[in-house]
């Protein structure tokens, strides 16, 4: 039987959107799939050496209401559905949401983005950075982790056209 293939296009660059392509890629690789992830536009943020800029943007995210990762159980059980109008005008709200998400991730033993990225690399997941987007945003190859392939859509299409599963995230 031929090895199954998974192709992923990663287009989002926030902390919460960095998880899906890396979790799916690492899981598929662990299940024996050959995996390639094409990072384009804001998805390139996931490949940067410095991931401190990855934040959660609760504004306009209807699925965002979260539980607090600290305090007594009754406090943790409250669903904090904060209106977009409040989120937009409160200074530092994005930083607060990011800190709470990181605390929730740590409390639940979920791997960090750095750990998932390393896991993918160790499992031979191929990361392709969209060269057109790198040029468009004025990035340098030195901004990104080592060992990437740089290419355009045609580079990715060759693999994606043969894949069993192709996901756009």
N, C-alpha and C positions, 0 to 999 in steps of 0.2 A: 504494500500500500504506500502511495506517495505521502510525503510529509505535508500536513495541512499548513496553509499559509493565512496569516492575518495581516491586513494592511490597515493602518490607522492614520488619519489626517488630524493633527492637533492644531487648532486655530485659536484657542483661548489661553490667556496668560495670567489669570488670577490664581490665588492659592487653591481655592476650591475647584477650579477647572483644571488644575495641573494633575489632580489625582486620577480622574477617569482614564486618560490614555496610558498612564504609567501602571495603574493597577491591572487594566485589561492586557497590556503588553506583557507584563511580568507573569501574570496568570497563564496566558496563552503559551508563553515560552516554557513555563513549568509543565504544561500539558503536552509539550512536544511540538508545538507549532513553530514554524519559521515566521518571525515577526519583523516588520519594518514600520517605523513611525515617521511620517513626514510632518515636520514642524514648520508652519507658515504663519505669517502675520504675528499676532500676539502670542501664539503658541511658542515662538522662539524664546520667550522669557523663561520657559522651563529648562532651556539648555544653557542659560547663562551661568557663568562660574559663581556669581554672586546672586543668590536667591532671596536676599533680604528685601527686595522690592516686590515680592509676591504678596499681594494683599487680597482680602475678601472685600468685594463691593456689594453691600447689602441693598444699595439703592436700585430699585426696579427689579429686585429678585423676589418674586412672589413666594418662592419656597424657602426663603431665608429665615423666617422666625425660628429661633433656636432656644433651647433650654440653657440655663446658666450652668457652667461647669464647676461651680463652687457653691458653698452654703448648705443649709439644711435641706433635707429632701423636699419639703413643701416648696421651698424657694426654687430648687432645681426643676421642679415639675411645671412651673409657670411657662406658658408659651408667650414669649415676648414679641408680640406682633406690633412693631413700631411703624407708624405711617411713613411713607416715602417723604412726605413734606417735612417731617421732623428729621429724618436721616439726612436730607439734603442741606439743612441749615445748621445742624449742630456740628461745630468744629471738632475734628478728631473722631467722628463717628466711625469712619472706615478703619482707622487704627484700632479703635476699641473692638470692633467686630473681628478684626484680624487677630488681636490678642486673645479674644474669647474662643475663636476657632482653634487657634494653636493650643490653648489650654484643653479644649475638648478633645483634640487629636491626641495629646499626651495622656490625658486621663483614661482614654480608651485603648491605649497601647497601639495606636495606628502608626505605621511607619511614616517618617518625614518624607518630603519630596526628595531630598538628597539621598535618603536610604533607598527609596523606590527606584530612583534613577540609577544608582549603583547596582541594585539587584537586576535591573533590566540589562545593564551593560555586561554583568557577569553571566547572564543567561543568553548572551549573543543577540540581543535585540538590536537591530540596526536602526540608528537614528540618522535621519537625513534633514539637514537644515536647508530651507528654501533660500538659495543664493539670491534670487530676485528680491526677496523680502529683506535679507541681510543688507543688500545694497540700498534698497528703498529707505530703510530706517537709519542708514549710516552706521551700521555696526561693523566691527572688525572681527575677524576670526578669533583673535585673542580674547574677545569678550565671552567666548563660549568654552564649554568643557572640551577636553582633548578627545580625539578619536572620532569626530563626526565626519560624515560625508556631506558635502555641499553639492546641491544640484537643483534642477528645476523640476517642474511638473512631469516632464518626459522621463526623468530619472525614476520617479516614483511610479508612474503609470506602467512601466515594464513589469514591476513586481505586482502592483495592484491588479493589473489585468489577469494575472494568473492566480490571484488569491481566492481562498474559499470564503473569506469574510472581509469586507471592507467597511470601515466605520469612519464617519465624519464627526469629530468632537470639537 
